[in-house]
Amino acid sequence: MLRSVRVPAAFEPPFARAETFVEKLFSDLERSPEKGTIHVGGDRYVMVRAESLYLSWFDALSDSFGEEAAREFIYKRSGLRKKLIIFSGSDGVGSDLQ
């Protein structure tokens, strides 16, 4: 039985495998506050407060496309999102964003 999502029965097997993978990965969690590090599965992770991430993302979108477009992208999830993704990947424009 899936614990993280509800999906149609046909999609349960891949989601069950994903849950198992993520559970196993995050079972190897090492926190070292004295060093300021977090490692998951041997890889170093950075903890970022969600609000800070949101504000930076909104500011970047606003600077590039205007506040109205940023709100549309974040809140309404319209076709604008697809257009921005396509634009950012065309002509290498978004290659430094990865």
N, C-alpha and C positions, 0 to 999 in steps of 0.2 A: 504494500500500500504506500502510495506516495505521500510524503509529508510536507513538501514545499509548494506544490501546485496541484490544481485539479485540471486534468486534460481528458479528452475522449480516450476511451479504452485503447484504441489503435495506437495512441501516442505514449501510452504508459511505459512500455519497455525502454525506449531511449531515455526518457526522463528518469526512470529508476536507475539506469546505468550512470547517468549524470549525477544523481544524488549520491550514489555510492562513491564515485570518483571524488566529488567535492568533499564528502565526509572524510574519506581517507586522506586527502590532501591536507585538510585543515586539522586533522588529528595530530599532525606533526607541526605544532605551533610553538615557537620559542620567542619569548619576550625577554629583552634585556634592557630594563629601564635605565640602568646605570650607564649603558652605552648608547641609549636612545635608538635601539634597533628592534625590529620585529622580523622574524623569519618564518616562512610557511613552506614546508616541503624543501627546506634548504635554500629557498630564494628570499632575498631581502624585499620586504614590502614597506610602503610608506603609508602612514595613516593620515588621511585628510578629512577634515571636518566637512560634512556634506554642504553646509551653508556656504562655506568659503569656496568650494568647488562650483556651486551654482552661480555665485556672484561673478566669479572669474569668467565662467562660460557665457553668462548673460552679457557681461561687459564686452567680451570679444565679439560676440554676435552683433551687439549694438554698434560697436565701432566699425565693423565690416559692412553690415547690411541695414543699420538703423534700428531704433527701439521697436517700432511696430513689427518689423520682420522678426526680430529676436523674440518678442512675445508670441507671435504666430508660431514660430518654430518650437518653442518650449511648451507652450500651453495648449495650442490647438492641434498640433501634430498633423498639419495639413500637408498638401502636396509640396509646400515650400521646403519641407525637410528633405524630401527626395531630391528636389532641385539643388539644394545647397550641397548635399552629398555628392551629386553628380558634378557640380561645379568644382568642388574642392578637389576632386580626383582628376579633373581634366587638365591637360597641359602641364602636369606636374605642380600645379598651384598648391595643392594640399600635401605634397610629399613631405614637407617639414612638420606637418601636424601629427604624424604617426608616432 
